[in-house]
Amino acid sequence: MKDMRDFVAVCEEKGLLKRITAEVDWNLELSHIAKLNEEAQGPALLFDNVKGYKSPVITSACTTVERLAIIMGMPEDSTLTDLYVGWEEKAKKPIPPTYVDKAKAPCKQNIMMGDDVDLYKFPVPQYYPLDGGRFYGTAHFIITKDPDSGWVNLGTYRSQLLAKDKIGTQFIKGKHADIMLKKYQKLKQPMPVASIVGCDPILFLLGAARVGAFTSEYDVAGAFRGQAIEIVKGEVVDLPIPAHAEIVVEGFVDAEKFMEEGPFGEYTGYYSGVGTDPRNFIDVKCVTYRDNPIFWGTTVGRAVTDSHMTMALSYGATLWQQLKEMRIPGLKAVYCPPEGAGRFLAIISMTQMYPGHADQVLTAAISTEMGAYGLKTVIVVDDDIDPWDIPRVMYALSFRFQPNRSQVIKRGRSTPLDPSLPIETRDITGRLLMDATIPYEWKNKPIPIELDPDMVERVKERWSELGF
């Protein structure tokens, strides 16, 4: 799979994508159709007839685990936790990207430069009634490069369409793009950036993931594909661009310049603020795009949409990968529920091997690069419970968890999008670590009730005779 068109073809062949040929308005109607479809775990949608436009919009690309598996090149019957394991295995052998002939790169088929740049030529949706406007970047990623080391980062940060040649940024404190922007600020230079809409979907998943600093998502994507990602140089920025991208926005972000941006209906199901905020923006100098480009958007909003499925995969897989890298014994499985956007709640199943083992795993989870930012609740259960089996997790919390012994509350870094905190105090969050295991060191453990295995077999043999 090299691009969005390959993904569309595969999904259409398997009956996992629906084309909408009726005219649909980009203003609220498109997003509402997509949102209702996503809540029903419906197919990917390709809107072929967007009012006032000739090019299509794709939404709901990642609503189901089945389609996430297709993107990752995994069996379609994989579970989310199967994908975590596959992610960890595939990421072990990074393959750097390779430059290809610019003249043959599909992303260069059309070029708008300077005053000719007009982002309103693309069918950018307005998603929710209280949004501050149309949001160009919801399923995109922004490419930046560290001025010191040359490290190339792909990161997903929302981008509002502010003018025909301006799109907003939301480089949250401590994010890789924010770290790089501060370096350019010290150099008194604007930061070159490129926004990519429509691409090999694995690049978007990695842009939304918590890939560690100094590791390029391009290298990890190459590992996933088993071959180098094809790239070309930008027209006005010295950045590596996916050769098969649908739309490429090239420009510069000046750390000293701001425009009013927002609000936006976030994946938490709430707006991140009460109005607009001054934010840095991309001053667009060039746009390149394919013939009849496919615009990719996601509705975000209240769980569960394809945004939450994407985050449940990318965040959960990253947590599993980083825990494995710590070489902690006894780890069985991790599950980061889509309902928590994959980042606020983590459930870990483990085999206890020594006193304090469960505490080690709990503290390790919030010490990973992924868990150190925004993760609020970690639950550890014994290995007889699958972490995705929520009824059994509730059982463990009811009959194995003891509040005066099994919970720890800590402080940690928060995300400014967390609606459980007051808007003005979202730097620090509380963290609840819950040990829902039977303590390893207990000499007299509760005696579990178990069925007699021989009788189970006898009953199963009579199952149909009994009328079941």
C-alpha positions as CSV (number, residue, x, y, z in Angstrom):
1,M,0.0,0.0,0.0
2,K,1.6,3.3,-1.1
3,D,-1.2,5.8,-0.9
4,M,-4.8,6.7,0.0
5,R,-5.9,5.4,-3.4
6,D,-4.6,1.9,-2.7
7,F,-6.5,2.0,0.6
8,V,-9.7,3.0,-1.1
9,A,-9.3,0.3,-3.7
10,V,-8.7,-2.4,-1.1
11,C,-11.7,-1.3,1.1
12,E,-14.0,-1.0,-1.9
13,E,-13.1,-4.5,-3.1
14,K,-13.8,-5.9,0.4
15,G,-17.1,-4.0,0.8
16,L,-15.6,-1.8,3.6
17,L,-16.1,1.5,1.8
18,K,-19.2,3.2,0.6
19,R,-19.3,5.9,-2.1
20,I,-21.8,8.7,-1.5
21,T,-22.9,10.0,-4.9
22,A,-25.7,12.3,-3.7
23,E,-24.7,15.9,-3.3
24,V,-23.6,16.6,0.3
25,D,-22.8,20.1,1.8
26,W,-19.3,20.5,3.3
27,N,-20.9,22.8,5.9
28,L,-22.0,20.4,8.7
29,E,-23.9,17.9,6.6
30,L,-20.9,15.9,5.5
31,S,-19.5,15.7,9.1
32,H,-22.9,14.7,10.5
33,I,-23.3,11.9,8.0
34,A,-19.8,10.7,8.9
35,K,-20.4,11.0,12.7
36,L,-23.6,9.0,12.7
37,N,-21.9,6.4,10.4
38,E,-18.9,6.2,12.7
39,E,-21.0,5.7,15.8
40,A,-22.6,2.7,14.1
41,Q,-19.1,1.4,13.2
42,G,-20.1,1.8,9.5
43,P,-17.9,1.7,6.4
44,A,-15.4,4.2,5.3
45,L,-17.2,6.9,3.3
46,L,-16.1,8.5,0.1
47,F,-18.1,11.6,-0.7
48,D,-17.9,12.0,-4.5
49,N,-20.3,14.9,-4.8
50,V,-19.4,17.7,-2.3
51,K,-21.4,20.9,-2.9
52,G,-19.4,23.4,-4.8
53,Y,-16.5,21.1,-5.5
54,K,-15.3,18.5,-8.0
55,S,-12.9,16.6,-5.8
56,P,-13.9,14.0,-3.2
57,V,-13.6,13.7,0.6
58,I,-12.9,10.5,2.5
59,T,-14.0,10.1,6.2
60,S,-14.4,7.2,8.7
61,A,-11.3,5.5,7.3
62,C,-10.3,4.1,10.7
63,T,-13.6,3.4,12.4
64,T,-13.1,-0.4,12.8
65,V,-10.3,-2.6,13.9
66,E,-10.7,-4.5,10.6
67,R,-9.7,-1.4,8.6
68,L,-6.9,-0.6,11.0
69,A,-5.6,-4.1,10.4
70,I,-5.7,-3.5,6.7
71,I,-3.7,-0.3,7.1
72,M,-1.1,-2.2,9.2
73,G,-0.9,-5.2,6.8
74,M,-2.2,-7.5,9.5
75,P,-4.9,-10.2,9.3
76,E,-8.3,-8.7,9.1
77,D,-9.7,-10.7,12.0
78,S,-7.0,-9.2,14.4
79,T,-8.0,-7.7,17.7
80,L,-6.8,-4.3,18.8
81,T,-4.3,-6.0,21.1
82,D,-3.1,-8.2,18.3
83,L,-2.3,-5.0,16.4
84,Y,-0.4,-3.8,19.5
85,V,1.8,-6.8,19.3
86,G,2.2,-6.5,15.5
87,W,3.1,-2.9,15.9
88,E,5.8,-3.7,18.4
89,E,7.2,-6.5,16.2
90,K,7.1,-4.5,13.0
91,A,8.8,-1.4,14.5
92,K,11.9,-3.3,15.4
93,K,13.7,-2.8,12.0
94,P,13.3,0.8,10.9
95,I,13.9,1.5,7.2
96,P,14.8,5.1,6.2
97,P,12.8,6.8,3.4
98,T,14.3,7.1,-0.1
99,Y,14.2,10.0,-2.6
100,V,12.5,9.4,-6.0
101,D,12.4,11.3,-9.2
102,K,10.4,14.5,-8.5
103,A,9.1,14.5,-12.1
104,K,7.3,11.2,-11.5
105,A,5.9,12.0,-8.0
106,P,2.1,12.1,-8.1
107,C,2.1,14.8,-5.4
108,K,3.7,17.3,-7.9
109,Q,1.0,16.9,-10.6
110,N,-0.4,20.4,-9.8
111,I,1.4,23.4,-8.2
112,M,0.0,26.6,-6.7
113,M,2.7,29.2,-5.8
114,G,2.6,32.6,-4.0
115,D,-0.5,34.7,-4.7
116,D,-2.1,31.8,-6.6
117,V,-2.3,29.7,-3.4
118,D,-6.0,29.2,-2.4
119,L,-6.9,26.5,0.1
120,Y,-10.6,27.2,-0.4
121,K,-10.2,25.3,-3.7
122,F,-10.3,22.1,-1.6
123,P,-13.6,20.8,0.1
124,V,-12.6,21.5,3.7
125,P,-15.5,20.6,6.0
126,Q,-17.1,22.6,8.8
127,Y,-17.6,19.9,11.4
128,Y,-19.6,21.2,14.3
129,P,-21.9,24.2,14.8
130,L,-19.7,25.9,17.4
131,D,-16.4,25.3,15.6
132,G,-14.5,28.5,14.9
133,G,-14.6,27.7,11.2
134,R,-13.5,25.1,8.7
135,F,-10.7,22.8,9.8
136,Y,-8.2,21.9,7.1
137,G,-6.1,19.6,9.2
138,T,-7.9,16.9,11.2
139,A,-6.5,13.8,9.5
140,H,-3.3,15.3,8.3
141,F,0.2,15.5,9.7
142,I,2.8,18.2,9.8
143,I,6.4,17.6,8.9
144,T,9.1,19.5,10.7
145,K,12.9,19.2,11.0
146,D,15.1,19.9,14.0
147,P,17.6,22.6,13.1
148,D,20.4,21.1,15.2
149,S,20.2,17.3,14.5
150,G,18.2,17.2,11.2
151,W,15.7,14.8,12.9
152,V,12.5,14.8,10.8
153,N,9.2,14.6,12.7
154,L,5.7,13.8,11.6
155,G,3.0,15.0,14.0
156,T,-0.7,15.5,14.0
157,Y,-1.8,18.9,15.2
158,R,-5.2,20.4,14.3
159,S,-5.1,23.1,11.6
160,Q,-8.0,25.6,11.1
161,L,-8.5,27.2,7.7
162,L,-7.8,30.8,8.6
163,A,-7.4,32.4,5.1
164,K,-6.7,31.2,1.6
165,D,-3.0,31.0,2.4
166,K,-3.1,30.6,6.2
167,I,-3.8,27.6,8.4
168,G,-3.6,27.4,12.2
169,T,-1.4,25.2,14.3
170,Q,-1.9,23.8,17.8
171,F,1.7,22.9,18.8
172,I,1.0,21.9,22.5
173,K,3.8,22.6,25.0
174,G,6.5,19.9,24.9
175,K,5.3,18.3,21.6
176,H,8.0,17.7,19.1
177,A,7.0,20.5,16.8
178,D,6.8,22.9,19.7
179,I,10.4,21.9,20.8
180,M,11.6,22.5,17.3
181,L,9.8,25.8,16.9
182,K,11.5,27.1,20.1
183,K,14.8,26.3,18.5
184,Y,14.0,28.3,15.4
185,Q,12.8,31.1,17.6
186,K,16.2,31.3,19.2
187,L,17.7,31.4,15.7
188,K,15.3,34.2,14.8
189,Q,14.1,32.2,11.9
190,P,10.7,30.9,10.8
191,M,10.3,27.2,10.9
192,P,9.7,25.4,7.6
193,V,6.8,23.0,7.7
194,A,4.7,20.9,5.3
195,S,1.1,19.7,6.0
196,I,0.2,16.4,4.3
197,V,-3.5,15.5,3.6
198,G,-4.1,12.1,2.0
199,C,-1.3,9.6,2.0
200,D,-0.4,6.0,2.8
201,P,-2.6,5.8,5.9
202,I,0.2,4.3,8.0
203,L,1.9,7.7,7.9
204,F,-1.1,9.4,9.5
205,L,-1.3,6.6,12.2
206,L,2.4,7.2,13.0
207,G,1.9,11.0,12.9
208,A,-0.8,10.6,15.6
209,A,1.4,8.1,17.6
210,R,3.8,8.8,20.4
211,V,7.0,7.9,18.5
212,G,10.0,8.8,20.7
213,A,12.1,11.9,20.1
214,F,14.9,11.6,17.5
215,T,13.1,8.8,15.7
216,S,11.5,9.7,12.4
217,E,8.1,8.3,11.7
218,Y,9.2,7.8,8.1
219,D,11.7,5.1,9.4
220,V,9.0,3.3,11.4
221,A,6.6,3.5,8.4
222,G,9.3,1.8,6.3
223,A,9.5,-0.9,8.9
224,F,5.8,-1.4,8.7
225,R,5.8,-1.6,4.9
226,G,9.0,-3.6,4.7
227,Q,10.4,-1.1,2.2
228,A,11.5,2.5,2.2
229,I,8.8,5.2,2.0
230,E,9.2,7.2,-1.3
231,I,9.8,10.9,-0.7
232,V,10.6,14.0,-2.7
233,K,11.9,17.5,-1.7
234,G,9.5,20.3,-1.2
235,E,9.2,23.2,-3.7
236,V,9.9,26.0,-1.1
237,V,10.9,24.0,2.0
238,D,13.8,21.7,2.5
239,L,11.7,18.9,3.9
240,P,11.0,15.3,2.8
241,I,7.5,15.0,1.3
242,P,5.6,11.7,0.7
243,A,5.8,11.3,-3.1
244,H,2.2,9.9,-3.2
245,A,0.5,12.5,-1.0
246,E,-2.8,13.9,-2.2
247,I,-2.3,17.5,-1.0
248,V,0.9,19.1,0.3
249,V,0.9,22.5,1.9
250,E,4.3,24.1,2.2
251,G,5.0,27.2,4.4
252,F,6.6,28.7,7.4
253,V,5.6,29.1,11.1
254,D,7.0,32.3,12.8
255,A,7.1,31.8,16.6
256,E,6.5,35.5,17.1
257,K,3.4,35.8,14.9
258,F,-0.2,34.8,15.9
259,M,-3.7,34.6,14.6
260,E,-7.0,34.0,16.5
261,E,-7.8,30.3,16.2
262,G,-10.6,27.9,17.4
263,P,-12.6,26.7,19.1
264,F,-12.8,23.1,17.9
265,G,-14.9,20.1,18.9
266,E,-12.2,17.8,20.3
267,Y,-12.0,14.0,20.7
268,T,-12.9,14.4,24.4
269,G,-16.4,15.3,23.3
270,Y,-16.0,18.9,24.5
271,Y,-14.5,22.1,23.2
272,S,-10.9,22.7,24.4
273,G,-11.7,26.3,25.3
274,V,-14.5,28.9,25.5
275,G,-13.5,31.0,22.5
276,T,-10.6,31.8,20.2
277,D,-6.9,31.8,21.3
278,P,-3.9,33.4,19.7
279,R,-1.9,30.7,18.0
280,N,1.0,30.4,15.6
281,F,0.0,29.7,12.1
282,I,1.4,28.4,8.8
283,D,2.1,31.1,6.2
284,V,1.5,29.0,3.1
285,K,3.8,29.7,0.2
286,C,3.1,26.7,-2.0
287,V,0.5,23.9,-2.5
288,T,1.1,20.8,-4.6
289,Y,-1.6,18.3,-5.2
290,R,-2.6,15.3,-7.3
291,D,-5.2,15.4,-10.0
292,N,-8.6,15.1,-8.4
293,P,-7.1,14.9,-4.9
294,I,-8.8,13.0,-2.1
295,F,-9.3,15.2,0.9
296,W,-9.1,13.2,4.2
297,G,-11.0,14.4,7.3
298,T,-12.1,12.9,10.6
299,T,-15.1,14.1,12.6
300,V,-13.2,13.9,16.0
301,G,-15.9,14.8,18.6
302,R,-17.4,12.5,21.1
303,A,-16.2,8.9,21.3
304,V,-16.2,6.6,19.5
305,T,-15.2,7.8,16.1
306,D,-12.3,6.9,13.8
307,S,-10.2,9.4,15.7
308,H,-10.6,7.4,18.9
309,M,-9.9,4.1,17.1
310,T,-6.7,5.6,15.6
311,M,-5.6,6.8,19.0
312,A,-6.5,3.5,20.7
313,L,-4.2,1.8,18.3
314,S,-1.3,4.2,18.1
315,Y,-1.2,5.1,21.8
316,G,-1.9,1.6,23.0
317,A,0.7,0.1,20.7
318,T,3.3,2.6,21.8
319,L,2.6,2.0,25.5
320,W,3.0,-1.8,24.9
321,Q,6.2,-1.3,22.9
322,Q,7.7,1.0,25.5
323,L,6.8,-1.3,28.4
324,K,8.4,-4.2,26.5
325,E,11.5,-2.1,26.0
326,M,11.8,-1.8,29.8
327,R,12.2,-5.6,29.9
328,I,9.7,-6.0,32.8
329,P,8.9,-9.7,33.1
330,G,5.4,-11.1,33.2
331,L,3.6,-8.7,30.9
332,K,0.7,-10.4,29.2
333,A,-1.3,-7.7,27.4
334,V,-2.2,-4.0,27.4
335,Y,-5.5,-2.4,26.4
336,C,-6.1,1.3,25.9
337,P,-9.9,1.6,25.3
338,P,-11.1,3.7,22.4
339,E,-13.7,5.2,24.7
340,G,-10.8,6.9,26.5
341,A,-9.2,7.9,23.2
342,G,-6.5,5.4,23.9
343,R,-4.6,7.8,26.2
344,F,-6.5,8.5,29.4
345,L,-7.0,4.9,30.6
346,A,-4.7,1.8,30.3
347,I,-5.4,-1.7,31.5
348,I,-2.5,-4.1,31.9
349,S,-2.7,-7.9,32.4
350,M,0.4,-9.5,34.0
351,T,1.7,-12.6,35.6
352,Q,3.0,-11.7,39.1
353,M,6.5,-13.1,39.8
354,Y,7.7,-11.4,43.0
355,P,6.4,-9.0,45.7
356,G,5.9,-5.4,44.4
357,H,5.7,-6.6,40.8
358,A,2.3,-5.1,40.2
359,D,3.5,-1.7,41.7
360,Q,6.5,-1.8,39.3
361,V,4.2,-2.2,36.3
362,L,1.9,0.6,37.5
363,T,4.7,3.1,37.9
364,A,6.4,1.9,34.7
365,A,3.3,2.7,32.7
366,I,3.3,6.4,33.7
367,S,7.1,6.5,33.3
368,T,7.0,5.6,29.6
369,E,7.2,8.5,27.0
370,M,3.6,7.7,26.1
371,G,2.2,7.4,29.6
372,A,4.0,10.4,31.0
373,Y,1.7,12.7,29.1
374,G,-2.0,12.7,29.8
375,L,-2.5,9.1,31.1
376,K,-4.7,9.4,34.2
377,T,-5.7,5.9,35.2
378,V,-3.8,2.6,35.1
379,I,-5.3,-0.6,36.2
380,V,-3.3,-3.8,36.6
381,V,-5.1,-7.2,36.6
382,D,-3.9,-10.8,37.0
383,D,-3.1,-12.9,34.0
384,D,-6.5,-14.8,34.2
385,I,-8.2,-11.6,33.0
386,D,-7.9,-10.2,29.5
387,P,-7.6,-6.4,29.8
388,W,-10.1,-5.9,26.9
389,D,-12.7,-8.0,28.7
390,I,-14.3,-5.1,30.5
391,P,-16.8,-7.2,32.5
392,R,-14.0,-9.2,33.9
393,V,-11.9,-6.1,34.7
394,M,-15.0,-4.8,36.6
395,Y,-15.0,-8.1,38.5
396,A,-11.3,-7.7,39.4
397,L,-12.0,-4.1,40.6
398,S,-14.9,-5.4,42.7
399,F,-13.3,-8.5,44.3
400,R,-9.5,-8.0,44.2
401,F,-9.1,-4.2,44.4
402,Q,-8.8,-2.7,47.9
403,P,-8.9,1.1,48.0
404,N,-6.9,1.5,51.3
405,R,-4.1,-0.8,49.9
406,S,-4.3,-0.9,46.2
407,Q,-4.4,2.6,44.9
408,V,-1.8,5.4,44.6
409,I,-2.5,9.0,43.5
410,K,0.3,10.9,41.8
411,R,0.8,14.1,39.9
412,G,1.8,14.2,36.2
413,R,1.8,16.2,33.0
414,S,-1.7,16.8,31.6
415,T,-3.0,17.6,28.2
416,P,-4.7,20.9,27.7
417,L,-7.6,19.1,26.1
418,D,-8.7,17.3,29.3
419,P,-12.2,18.6,30.1
420,S,-12.1,17.1,33.6
421,L,-9.8,20.0,34.6
422,P,-10.6,23.7,34.7
423,I,-9.6,25.4,31.5
424,E,-7.1,27.7,33.2
425,T,-5.3,24.8,35.2
426,R,-4.6,22.1,32.7
427,D,-0.9,21.7,33.1
428,I,-0.9,19.1,35.8
429,T,-3.3,16.1,36.2
430,G,-3.9,13.6,38.9
431,R,-2.9,10.0,38.3
432,L,-4.7,7.0,39.8
433,L,-2.8,3.7,39.8
434,M,-5.1,0.8,40.7
435,D,-3.8,-2.7,41.7
436,A,-6.7,-5.1,40.9
437,T,-4.5,-8.2,41.5
438,I,-4.4,-10.6,44.4
439,P,-1.2,-9.6,46.2
440,Y,1.7,-11.9,45.4
441,E,3.0,-12.0,48.9
442,W,-0.2,-13.2,50.6
443,K,0.4,-16.7,52.1
444,N,-3.3,-17.4,52.3
445,K,-4.9,-16.3,49.0
446,P,-8.6,-16.5,48.3
447,I,-9.5,-19.9,47.0
448,P,-11.1,-19.6,43.5
449,I,-14.2,-21.4,42.6
450,E,-13.5,-23.7,39.6
451,L,-15.6,-26.1,37.6
452,D,-14.6,-29.8,37.5
453,P,-13.0,-30.2,34.1
454,D,-14.3,-33.8,33.6
455,M,-17.8,-32.7,34.4
456,V,-17.5,-29.8,32.0
457,E,-16.6,-32.2,29.2
458,R,-19.6,-34.5,30.1
459,V,-22.0,-31.5,30.1
460,K,-20.6,-30.3,26.7
461,E,-21.2,-33.7,25.2
462,R,-24.9,-33.5,26.3
463,W,-25.3,-29.8,25.3
464,S,-27.6,-30.4,22.3
465,E,-29.5,-33.2,24.2
466,L,-30.2,-30.6,26.9
467,G,-31.9,-28.4,24.3
468,F,-29.2,-25.7,24.0
